[in-house]
Amino acid sequence: MWAILTGRQLNWGHLVRYRMKKALKDHAPLPYANHITDILIKFNVPLEDEPFEEVNWRTGPIGAEVIHSFGFVKN
């Protein structure tokens, strides 16, 4: 959002790679799962035999610890 609002150029490839590399930690969720699935479907990668896990979406307000984990601080 910051890049859009300030008109800055972002190296999206580097950003995605950085986030994916952070996900190599044990039990870390895979980031960009929806986008990766869209790419696999677009290129006709067969997904029928892959394991499927239901996602439990968070409901309710987002806590301060989540906002802080994004790097935002209260001024």
PDB file of N, CA, C and O in Angstrom, chain B, residues numbered from 101:
ATOM      1  N   MET B 101       0.826  -1.175   0.000  1.00  0.00           N
ATOM      2  CA  MET B 101       0.000   0.000   0.000  1.00  0.00           C
ATOM      3  C   MET B 101       0.877   1.248   0.000  1.00  0.00           C
ATOM      4  O   MET B 101       0.576   2.233  -0.674  1.00  0.00           O
ATOM      5  N   TRP B 102       1.981   1.191   0.775  1.00  0.00           N
ATOM      6  CA  TRP B 102       2.887   2.333   0.855  1.00  0.00           C
ATOM      7  C   TRP B 102       3.431   2.682  -0.521  1.00  0.00           C
ATOM      8  O   TRP B 102       3.494   3.858  -0.880  1.00  0.00           O
ATOM      9  N   ALA B 103       3.827   1.673  -1.300  1.00  0.00           N
ATOM     10  CA  ALA B 103       4.391   1.916  -2.623  1.00  0.00           C
ATOM     11  C   ALA B 103       3.369   2.563  -3.548  1.00  0.00           C
ATOM     12  O   ALA B 103       3.707   3.458  -4.324  1.00  0.00           O
ATOM     13  N   ILE B 104       2.140   2.119  -3.469  1.00  0.00           N
ATOM     14  CA  ILE B 104       1.092   2.694  -4.315  1.00  0.00           C
ATOM     15  C   ILE B 104       0.824   4.141  -3.931  1.00  0.00           C
ATOM     16  O   ILE B 104       0.712   5.008  -4.798  1.00  0.00           O
ATOM     17  N   LEU B 105       0.720   4.400  -2.643  1.00  0.00           N
ATOM     18  CA  LEU B 105       0.419   5.758  -2.183  1.00  0.00           C
ATOM     19  C   LEU B 105       1.549   6.745  -2.453  1.00  0.00           C
ATOM     20  O   LEU B 105       1.295   7.923  -2.707  1.00  0.00           O
ATOM     21  N   THR B 106       2.797   6.273  -2.400  1.00  0.00           N
ATOM     22  CA  THR B 106       3.925   7.178  -2.607  1.00  0.00           C
ATOM     23  C   THR B 106       4.446   7.152  -4.032  1.00  0.00           C
ATOM     24  O   THR B 106       5.337   7.929  -4.375  1.00  0.00           O
ATOM     25  N   GLY B 107       3.905   6.270  -4.874  1.00  0.00           N
ATOM     26  CA  GLY B 107       4.342   6.186  -6.258  1.00  0.00           C
ATOM     27  C   GLY B 107       5.718   5.567  -6.418  1.00  0.00           C
ATOM     28  O   GLY B 107       6.371   5.788  -7.438  1.00  0.00           O
ATOM     29  N   ARG B 108       6.176   4.800  -5.442  1.00  0.00           N
ATOM     30  CA  ARG B 108       7.505   4.172  -5.495  1.00  0.00           C
ATOM     31  C   ARG B 108       7.473   2.913  -6.347  1.00  0.00           C
ATOM     32  O   ARG B 108       6.456   2.226  -6.435  1.00  0.00           O
ATOM     33  N   GLN B 109       8.603   2.628  -6.968  1.00  0.00           N
ATOM     34  CA  GLN B 109       8.767   1.393  -7.723  1.00  0.00           C
ATOM     35  C   GLN B 109       9.212   0.296  -6.759  1.00  0.00           C
ATOM     36  O   GLN B 109      10.062   0.528  -5.899  1.00  0.00           O
ATOM     37  N   LEU B 110       8.647  -0.881  -6.902  1.00  0.00           N
ATOM     38  CA  LEU B 110       9.037  -2.020  -6.082  1.00  0.00           C
ATOM     39  C   LEU B 110       9.562  -3.132  -6.968  1.00  0.00           C
ATOM     40  O   LEU B 110       9.068  -3.343  -8.075  1.00  0.00           O
ATOM     41  N   ASN B 111      10.562  -3.840  -6.479  1.00  0.00           N
ATOM     42  CA  ASN B 111      11.049  -5.032  -7.146  1.00  0.00           C
ATOM     43  C   ASN B 111      10.213  -6.189  -6.607  1.00  0.00           C
ATOM     44  O   ASN B 111      10.571  -6.805  -5.603  1.00  0.00           O
ATOM     45  N   TRP B 112       9.103  -6.481  -7.274  1.00  0.00           N
ATOM     46  CA  TRP B 112       8.157  -7.477  -6.771  1.00  0.00           C
ATOM     47  C   TRP B 112       8.785  -8.861  -6.720  1.00  0.00           C
ATOM     48  O   TRP B 112       8.498  -9.631  -5.804  1.00  0.00           O
ATOM     49  N   GLY B 113       9.637  -9.193  -7.686  1.00  0.00           N
ATOM     50  CA  GLY B 113      10.295 -10.490  -7.672  1.00  0.00           C
ATOM     51  C   GLY B 113      11.139 -10.683  -6.422  1.00  0.00           C
ATOM     52  O   GLY B 113      11.113 -11.744  -5.799  1.00  0.00           O
ATOM     53  N   HIS B 114      11.893  -9.638  -6.059  1.00  0.00           N
ATOM     54  CA  HIS B 114      12.720  -9.708  -4.849  1.00  0.00           C
ATOM     55  C   HIS B 114      11.848  -9.814  -3.599  1.00  0.00           C
ATOM     56  O   HIS B 114      12.151 -10.587  -2.691  1.00  0.00           O
ATOM     57  N   LEU B 115      10.772  -9.042  -3.555  1.00  0.00           N
ATOM     58  CA  LEU B 115       9.891  -9.055  -2.387  1.00  0.00           C
ATOM     59  C   LEU B 115       9.262 -10.436  -2.187  1.00  0.00           C
ATOM     60  O   LEU B 115       9.232 -10.948  -1.068  1.00  0.00           O
ATOM     61  N   VAL B 116       8.762 -11.035  -3.262  1.00  0.00           N
ATOM     62  CA  VAL B 116       8.147 -12.359  -3.161  1.00  0.00           C
ATOM     63  C   VAL B 116       9.200 -13.387  -2.743  1.00  0.00           C
ATOM     64  O   VAL B 116       8.939 -14.227  -1.883  1.00  0.00           O
ATOM     65  N   ARG B 117      10.391 -13.322  -3.352  1.00  0.00           N
ATOM     66  CA  ARG B 117      11.465 -14.257  -2.996  1.00  0.00           C
ATOM     67  C   ARG B 117      11.846 -14.123  -1.528  1.00  0.00           C
ATOM     68  O   ARG B 117      12.048 -15.127  -0.845  1.00  0.00           O
ATOM     69  N   TYR B 118      11.943 -12.904  -1.044  1.00  0.00           N
ATOM     70  CA  TYR B 118      12.286 -12.657   0.358  1.00  0.00           C
ATOM     71  C   TYR B 118      11.244 -13.277   1.284  1.00  0.00           C
ATOM     72  O   TYR B 118      11.597 -13.944   2.257  1.00  0.00           O
ATOM     73  N   ARG B 119       9.965 -13.062   0.988  1.00  0.00           N
ATOM     74  CA  ARG B 119       8.895 -13.625   1.817  1.00  0.00           C
ATOM     75  C   ARG B 119       8.881 -15.148   1.769  1.00  0.00           C
ATOM     76  O   ARG B 119       8.647 -15.800   2.786  1.00  0.00           O
ATOM     77  N   MET B 120       9.130 -15.716   0.594  1.00  0.00           N
ATOM     78  CA  MET B 120       9.148 -17.173   0.464  1.00  0.00           C
ATOM     79  C   MET B 120      10.320 -17.755   1.243  1.00  0.00           C
ATOM     80  O   MET B 120      10.186 -18.806   1.870  1.00  0.00           O
ATOM     81  N   LYS B 121      11.472 -17.078   1.207  1.00  0.00           N
ATOM     82  CA  LYS B 121      12.645 -17.561   1.938  1.00  0.00           C
ATOM     83  C   LYS B 121      12.395 -17.533   3.447  1.00  0.00           C
ATOM     84  O   LYS B 121      12.852 -18.421   4.167  1.00  0.00           O
ATOM     85  N   LYS B 122      11.671 -16.513   3.928  1.00  0.00           N
ATOM     86  CA  LYS B 122      11.327 -16.444   5.348  1.00  0.00           C
ATOM     87  C   LYS B 122      10.431 -17.605   5.750  1.00  0.00           C
ATOM     88  O   LYS B 122      10.439 -18.024   6.908  1.00  0.00           O
ATOM     89  N   ALA B 123       9.665 -18.124   4.810  1.00  0.00           N
ATOM     90  CA  ALA B 123       8.729 -19.216   5.101  1.00  0.00           C
ATOM     91  C   ALA B 123       9.433 -20.565   5.218  1.00  0.00           C
ATOM     92  O   ALA B 123       8.776 -21.568   5.495  1.00  0.00           O
ATOM     93  N   LEU B 124      10.745 -20.620   5.016  1.00  0.00           N
ATOM     94  CA  LEU B 124      11.462 -21.881   5.128  1.00  0.00           C
ATOM     95  C   LEU B 124      11.613 -22.346   6.568  1.00  0.00           C
ATOM     96  O   LEU B 124      12.013 -23.484   6.814  1.00  0.00           O
ATOM     97  N   LYS B 125      11.292 -21.468   7.533  1.00  0.00           N
ATOM     98  CA  LYS B 125      11.368 -21.862   8.933  1.00  0.00           C
ATOM     99  C   LYS B 125      10.351 -22.973   9.206  1.00  0.00           C
ATOM    100  O   LYS B 125       9.347 -23.094   8.505  1.00  0.00           O
ATOM    101  N   ASP B 126      10.622 -23.774  10.222  1.00  0.00           N
ATOM    102  CA  ASP B 126       9.699 -24.852  10.581  1.00  0.00           C
ATOM    103  C   ASP B 126       8.318 -24.313  10.916  1.00  0.00           C
ATOM    104  O   ASP B 126       8.185 -23.325  11.637  1.00  0.00           O
ATOM    105  N   HIS B 127       7.312 -24.956  10.399  1.00  0.00           N
ATOM    106  CA  HIS B 127       5.904 -24.670  10.672  1.00  0.00           C
ATOM    107  C   HIS B 127       5.469 -23.278  10.226  1.00  0.00           C
ATOM    108  O   HIS B 127       4.444 -22.781  10.692  1.00  0.00           O
ATOM    109  N   ALA B 128       6.217 -22.646   9.345  1.00  0.00           N
ATOM    110  CA  ALA B 128       5.813 -21.337   8.825  1.00  0.00           C
ATOM    111  C   ALA B 128       4.823 -21.563   7.683  1.00  0.00           C
ATOM    112  O   ALA B 128       5.039 -22.446   6.853  1.00  0.00           O
ATOM    113  N   PRO B 129       3.751 -20.789   7.628  1.00  0.00           N
ATOM    114  CA  PRO B 129       2.796 -20.954   6.532  1.00  0.00           C
ATOM    115  C   PRO B 129       3.402 -20.449   5.220  1.00  0.00           C
ATOM    116  O   PRO B 129       4.208 -19.518   5.221  1.00  0.00           O
ATOM    117  N   LEU B 130       3.017 -21.053   4.126  1.00  0.00           N
ATOM    118  CA  LEU B 130       3.496 -20.635   2.819  1.00  0.00           C
ATOM    119  C   LEU B 130       2.798 -19.336   2.433  1.00  0.00           C
ATOM    120  O   LEU B 130       1.570 -19.290   2.366  1.00  0.00           O
ATOM    121  N   PRO B 131       3.567 -18.282   2.179  1.00  0.00           N
ATOM    122  CA  PRO B 131       2.925 -17.025   1.791  1.00  0.00           C
ATOM    123  C   PRO B 131       2.447 -17.084   0.340  1.00  0.00           C
ATOM    124  O   PRO B 131       2.935 -17.885  -0.456  1.00  0.00           O
ATOM    125  N   TYR B 132       1.512 -16.243   0.023  1.00  0.00           N
ATOM    126  CA  TYR B 132       0.997 -16.103  -1.338  1.00  0.00           C
ATOM    127  C   TYR B 132       0.366 -17.390  -1.863  1.00  0.00           C
ATOM    128  O   TYR B 132       0.437 -17.665  -3.061  1.00  0.00           O
ATOM    129  N   ALA B 133      -0.236 -18.163  -1.005  1.00  0.00           N
ATOM    130  CA  ALA B 133      -0.800 -19.456  -1.423  1.00  0.00           C
ATOM    131  C   ALA B 133      -1.835 -19.296  -2.531  1.00  0.00           C
ATOM    132  O   ALA B 133      -1.845 -20.086  -3.476  1.00  0.00           O
ATOM    133  N   ASN B 134      -2.699 -18.301  -2.438  1.00  0.00           N
ATOM    134  CA  ASN B 134      -3.716 -18.104  -3.477  1.00  0.00           C
ATOM    135  C   ASN B 134      -3.085 -17.739  -4.811  1.00  0.00           C
ATOM    136  O   ASN B 134      -3.506 -18.235  -5.857  1.00  0.00           O
ATOM    137  N   HIS B 135      -2.077 -16.875  -4.780  1.00  0.00           N
ATOM    138  CA  HIS B 135      -1.416 -16.462  -6.019  1.00  0.00           C
ATOM    139  C   HIS B 135      -0.666 -17.630  -6.659  1.00  0.00           C
ATOM    140  O   HIS B 135      -0.698 -17.807  -7.877  1.00  0.00           O
ATOM    141  N   ILE B 136       0.007 -18.422  -5.827  1.00  0.00           N
ATOM    142  CA  ILE B 136       0.736 -19.579  -6.348  1.00  0.00           C
ATOM    143  C   ILE B 136      -0.235 -20.575  -6.978  1.00  0.00           C
ATOM    144  O   ILE B 136       0.046 -21.130  -8.040  1.00  0.00           O
ATOM    145  N   THR B 137      -1.368 -20.799  -6.332  1.00  0.00           N
ATOM    146  CA  THR B 137      -2.380 -21.698  -6.882  1.00  0.00           C
ATOM    147  C   THR B 137      -2.893 -21.185  -8.218  1.00  0.00           C
ATOM    148  O   THR B 137      -3.067 -21.966  -9.153  1.00  0.00           O
ATOM    149  N   ASP B 138      -3.140 -19.876  -8.324  1.00  0.00           N
ATOM    150  CA  ASP B 138      -3.596 -19.295  -9.595  1.00  0.00           C
ATOM    151  C   ASP B 138      -2.569 -19.509 -10.703  1.00  0.00           C
ATOM    152  O   ASP B 138      -2.934 -19.821 -11.836  1.00  0.00           O
ATOM    153  N   ILE B 139      -1.292 -19.342 -10.381  1.00  0.00           N
ATOM    154  CA  ILE B 139      -0.231 -19.543 -11.374  1.00  0.00           C
ATOM    155  C   ILE B 139      -0.187 -21.005 -11.820  1.00  0.00           C
ATOM    156  O   ILE B 139      -0.076 -21.288 -13.013  1.00  0.00           O
ATOM    157  N   LEU B 140      -0.276 -21.933 -10.861  1.00  0.00           N
ATOM    158  CA  LEU B 140      -0.251 -23.360 -11.202  1.00  0.00           C
ATOM    159  C   LEU B 140      -1.441 -23.742 -12.076  1.00  0.00           C
ATOM    160  O   LEU B 140      -1.299 -24.518 -13.021  1.00  0.00           O
ATOM    161  N   ILE B 141      -2.603 -23.200 -11.763  1.00  0.00           N
ATOM    162  CA  ILE B 141      -3.796 -23.488 -12.563  1.00  0.00           C
ATOM    163  C   ILE B 141      -3.646 -22.909 -13.966  1.00  0.00           C
ATOM    164  O   ILE B 141      -4.002 -23.562 -14.947  1.00  0.00           O
ATOM    165  N   LYS B 142      -3.122 -21.691 -14.068  1.00  0.00           N
ATOM    166  CA  LYS B 142      -2.946 -21.051 -15.376  1.00  0.00           C
ATOM    167  C   LYS B 142      -2.044 -21.883 -16.287  1.00  0.00           C
ATOM    168  O   LYS B 142      -2.282 -21.965 -17.493  1.00  0.00           O
ATOM    169  N   PHE B 143      -1.013 -22.497 -15.713  1.00  0.00           N
ATOM    170  CA  PHE B 143      -0.091 -23.289 -16.510  1.00  0.00           C
ATOM    171  C   PHE B 143      -0.444 -24.779 -16.515  1.00  0.00           C
ATOM    172  O   PHE B 143       0.389 -25.624 -16.843  1.00  0.00           O
ATOM    173  N   ASN B 144      -1.694 -25.087 -16.145  1.00  0.00           N
ATOM    174  CA  ASN B 144      -2.237 -26.452 -16.209  1.00  0.00           C
ATOM    175  C   ASN B 144      -1.406 -27.476 -15.453  1.00  0.00           C
ATOM    176  O   ASN B 144      -1.220 -28.598 -15.924  1.00  0.00           O
ATOM    177  N   VAL B 145      -0.908 -27.097 -14.287  1.00  0.00           N
ATOM    178  CA  VAL B 145      -0.187 -28.036 -13.432  1.00  0.00           C
ATOM    179  C   VAL B 145      -1.235 -28.878 -12.708  1.00  0.00           C
ATOM    180  O   VAL B 145      -2.101 -28.323 -12.032  1.00  0.00           O
ATOM    181  N   PRO B 146      -1.178 -30.213 -12.836  1.00  0.00           N
ATOM    182  CA  PRO B 146      -2.199 -31.045 -12.192  1.00  0.00           C
ATOM    183  C   PRO B 146      -2.097 -30.978 -10.669  1.00  0.00           C
ATOM    184  O   PRO B 146      -1.025 -31.184 -10.101  1.00  0.00           O
ATOM    185  N   LEU B 147      -3.216 -30.690 -10.021  1.00  0.00           N
ATOM    186  CA  LEU B 147      -3.249 -30.545  -8.566  1.00  0.00           C
ATOM    187  C   LEU B 147      -4.173 -31.547  -7.897  1.00  0.00           C
ATOM    188  O   LEU B 147      -4.373 -31.491  -6.684  1.00  0.00           O
ATOM    189  N   GLU B 148      -4.743 -32.467  -8.678  1.00  0.00           N
ATOM    190  CA  GLU B 148      -5.744 -33.387  -8.131  1.00  0.00           C
ATOM    191  C   GLU B 148      -5.192 -34.282  -7.029  1.00  0.00           C
ATOM    192  O   GLU B 148      -5.904 -34.576  -6.069  1.00  0.00           O
ATOM    193  N   ASP B 149      -3.943 -34.720  -7.144  1.00  0.00           N
ATOM    194  CA  ASP B 149      -3.382 -35.656  -6.169  1.00  0.00           C
ATOM    195  C   ASP B 149      -2.651 -34.965  -5.019  1.00  0.00           C
ATOM    196  O   ASP B 149      -2.065 -35.634  -4.168  1.00  0.00           O
ATOM    197  N   GLU B 150      -2.682 -33.643  -4.991  1.00  0.00           N
ATOM    198  CA  GLU B 150      -1.994 -32.915  -3.934  1.00  0.00           C
ATOM    199  C   GLU B 150      -2.847 -32.872  -2.672  1.00  0.00           C
ATOM    200  O   GLU B 150      -4.074 -32.828  -2.761  1.00  0.00           O
ATOM    201  N   PRO B 151      -2.212 -32.885  -1.487  1.00  0.00           N
ATOM    202  CA  PRO B 151      -2.993 -32.798  -0.245  1.00  0.00           C
ATOM    203  C   PRO B 151      -3.683 -31.448  -0.141  1.00  0.00           C
ATOM    204  O   PRO B 151      -3.163 -30.428  -0.594  1.00  0.00           O
ATOM    205  N   PHE B 152      -4.847 -31.462   0.457  1.00  0.00           N
ATOM    206  CA  PHE B 152      -5.643 -30.246   0.614  1.00  0.00           C
ATOM    207  C   PHE B 152      -5.883 -30.016   2.097  1.00  0.00           C
ATOM    208  O   PHE B 152      -6.236 -30.944   2.825  1.00  0.00           O
ATOM    209  N   GLU B 153      -5.698 -28.812   2.535  1.00  0.00           N
ATOM    210  CA  GLU B 153      -5.946 -28.469   3.932  1.00  0.00           C
ATOM    211  C   GLU B 153      -6.893 -27.284   3.996  1.00  0.00           C
ATOM    212  O   GLU B 153      -6.642 -26.238   3.397  1.00  0.00           O
ATOM    213  N   GLU B 154      -7.972 -27.457   4.722  1.00  0.00           N
ATOM    214  CA  GLU B 154      -8.952 -26.375   4.880  1.00  0.00           C
ATOM    215  C   GLU B 154      -8.326 -25.242   5.668  1.00  0.00           C
ATOM    216  O   GLU B 154      -7.634 -25.467   6.661  1.00  0.00           O
ATOM    217  N   VAL B 155      -8.573 -24.025   5.218  1.00  0.00           N
ATOM    218  CA  VAL B 155      -8.026 -22.846   5.888  1.00  0.00           C
ATOM    219  C   VAL B 155      -9.063 -22.315   6.864  1.00  0.00           C
ATOM    220  O   VAL B 155     -10.219 -22.090   6.506  1.00  0.00           O
ATOM    221  N   ASN B 156      -8.630 -22.118   8.105  1.00  0.00           N
ATOM    222  CA  ASN B 156      -9.512 -21.509   9.104  1.00  0.00           C
ATOM    223  C   ASN B 156      -9.262 -20.011   9.098  1.00  0.00           C
ATOM    224  O   ASN B 156      -8.273 -19.529   9.649  1.00  0.00           O
ATOM    225  N   TRP B 157     -10.177 -19.283   8.466  1.00  0.00           N
ATOM    226  CA  TRP B 157     -10.014 -17.835   8.353  1.00  0.00           C
ATOM    227  C   TRP B 157     -10.292 -17.177   9.690  1.00  0.00           C
ATOM    228  O   TRP B 157     -11.211 -17.561  10.412  1.00  0.00           O
ATOM    229  N   ARG B 158      -9.489 -16.186  10.004  1.00  0.00           N
ATOM    230  CA  ARG B 158      -9.660 -15.415  11.236  1.00  0.00           C
ATOM    231  C   ARG B 158     -10.919 -14.562  11.115  1.00  0.00           C
ATOM    232  O   ARG B 158     -11.159 -13.914  10.095  1.00  0.00           O
ATOM    233  N   THR B 159     -11.693 -14.579  12.152  1.00  0.00           N
ATOM    234  CA  THR B 159     -12.856 -13.703  12.181  1.00  0.00           C
ATOM    235  C   THR B 159     -12.711 -12.763  13.361  1.00  0.00           C
ATOM    236  O   THR B 159     -12.098 -13.108  14.372  1.00  0.00           O
ATOM    237  N   GLY B 160     -13.255 -11.617  13.234  1.00  0.00           N
ATOM    238  CA  GLY B 160     -13.168 -10.638  14.312  1.00  0.00           C
ATOM    239  C   GLY B 160     -12.035  -9.652  14.075  1.00  0.00           C
ATOM    240  O   GLY B 160     -11.368  -9.693  13.041  1.00  0.00           O
ATOM    241  N   PRO B 161     -11.824  -8.772  15.034  1.00  0.00           N
ATOM    242  CA  PRO B 161     -10.813  -7.722  14.866  1.00  0.00           C
ATOM    243  C   PRO B 161      -9.386  -8.289  14.876  1.00  0.00           C
ATOM    244  O   PRO B 161      -9.122  -9.330  15.477  1.00  0.00           O
ATOM    245  N   ILE B 162      -8.497  -7.597  14.214  1.00  0.00           N
ATOM    246  CA  ILE B 162      -7.090  -7.972  14.190  1.00  0.00           C
ATOM    247  C   ILE B 162      -6.412  -7.328  15.386  1.00  0.00           C
ATOM    248  O   ILE B 162      -6.559  -6.127  15.612  1.00  0.00           O
ATOM    249  N   GLY B 163      -5.669  -8.116  16.153  1.00  0.00           N
ATOM    250  CA  GLY B 163      -5.027  -7.625  17.360  1.00  0.00           C
ATOM    251  C   GLY B 163      -3.810  -6.765  17.087  1.00  0.00           C
ATOM    252  O   GLY B 163      -3.270  -6.759  15.981  1.00  0.00           O
ATOM    253  N   ALA B 164      -3.385  -6.039  18.108  1.00  0.00           N
ATOM    254  CA  ALA B 164      -2.242  -5.136  17.999  1.00  0.00           C
ATOM    255  C   ALA B 164      -0.962  -5.887  17.674  1.00  0.00           C
ATOM    256  O   ALA B 164      -0.098  -5.358  16.975  1.00  0.00           O
ATOM    257  N   GLU B 165      -0.823  -7.130  18.175  1.00  0.00           N
ATOM    258  CA  GLU B 165       0.397  -7.887  17.900  1.00  0.00           C
ATOM    259  C   GLU B 165       0.528  -8.225  16.424  1.00  0.00           C
ATOM    260  O   GLU B 165       1.640  -8.307  15.902  1.00  0.00           O
ATOM    261  N   VAL B 166      -0.599  -8.422  15.746  1.00  0.00           N
ATOM    262  CA  VAL B 166      -0.561  -8.700  14.310  1.00  0.00           C
ATOM    263  C   VAL B 166      -0.132  -7.447  13.553  1.00  0.00           C
ATOM    264  O   VAL B 166       0.714  -7.511  12.661  1.00  0.00           O
ATOM    265  N   ILE B 167      -0.713  -6.323  13.909  1.00  0.00           N
ATOM    266  CA  ILE B 167      -0.353  -5.052  13.262  1.00  0.00           C
ATOM    267  C   ILE B 167       1.130  -4.768  13.487  1.00  0.00           C
ATOM    268  O   ILE B 167       1.823  -4.337  12.566  1.00  0.00           O
ATOM    269  N   HIS B 168       1.619  -5.005  14.693  1.00  0.00           N
ATOM    270  CA  HIS B 168       3.024  -4.770  15.005  1.00  0.00           C
ATOM    271  C   HIS B 168       3.930  -5.701  14.191  1.00  0.00           C
ATOM    272  O   HIS B 168       5.027  -5.307  13.795  1.00  0.00           O
ATOM    273  N   SER B 169       3.471  -6.940  13.941  1.00  0.00           N
ATOM    274  CA  SER B 169       4.275  -7.881  13.173  1.00  0.00           C
ATOM    275  C   SER B 169       4.436  -7.421  11.719  1.00  0.00           C
ATOM    276  O   SER B 169       5.375  -7.839  11.041  1.00  0.00           O
ATOM    277  N   PHE B 170       3.533  -6.571  11.238  1.00  0.00           N
ATOM    278  CA  PHE B 170       3.652  -6.016   9.888  1.00  0.00           C
ATOM    279  C   PHE B 170       4.676  -4.883   9.835  1.00  0.00           C
ATOM    280  O   PHE B 170       5.038  -4.416   8.756  1.00  0.00           O
ATOM    281  N   GLY B 171       5.139  -4.445  11.004  1.00  0.00           N
ATOM    282  CA  GLY B 171       6.127  -3.369  11.048  1.00  0.00           C
ATOM    283  C   GLY B 171       5.526  -2.008  11.316  1.00  0.00           C
ATOM    284  O   GLY B 171       6.239  -1.004  11.297  1.00  0.00           O
ATOM    285  N   PHE B 172       4.221  -1.952  11.568  1.00  0.00           N
ATOM    286  CA  PHE B 172       3.579  -0.670  11.849  1.00  0.00           C
ATOM    287  C   PHE B 172       3.751  -0.337  13.337  1.00  0.00           C
ATOM    288  O   PHE B 172       3.664  -1.218  14.193  1.00  0.00           O
ATOM    289  N   VAL B 173       3.989   0.907  13.625  1.00  0.00           N
ATOM    290  CA  VAL B 173       4.102   1.364  15.006  1.00  0.00           C
ATOM    291  C   VAL B 173       3.171   2.548  15.214  1.00  0.00           C
ATOM    292  O   VAL B 173       2.905   3.313  14.286  1.00  0.00           O
ATOM    293  N   LYS B 174       2.692   2.689  16.407  1.00  0.00           N
ATOM    294  CA  LYS B 174       1.793   3.805  16.731  1.00  0.00           C
ATOM    295  C   LYS B 174       2.626   5.047  17.017  1.00  0.00           C
ATOM    296  O   LYS B 174       3.545   5.018  17.836  1.00  0.00           O
ATOM    297  N   ASN B 175       2.294   6.130  16.338  1.00  0.00           N
ATOM    298  CA  ASN B 175       2.987   7.399  16.550  1.00  0.00           C
ATOM    299  C   ASN B 175       2.208   8.266  17.499  1.00  0.00           C
ATOM    300  O   ASN B 175       2.630   9.381  17.805  1.00  0.00           O
TER     301      ASN B 175
END
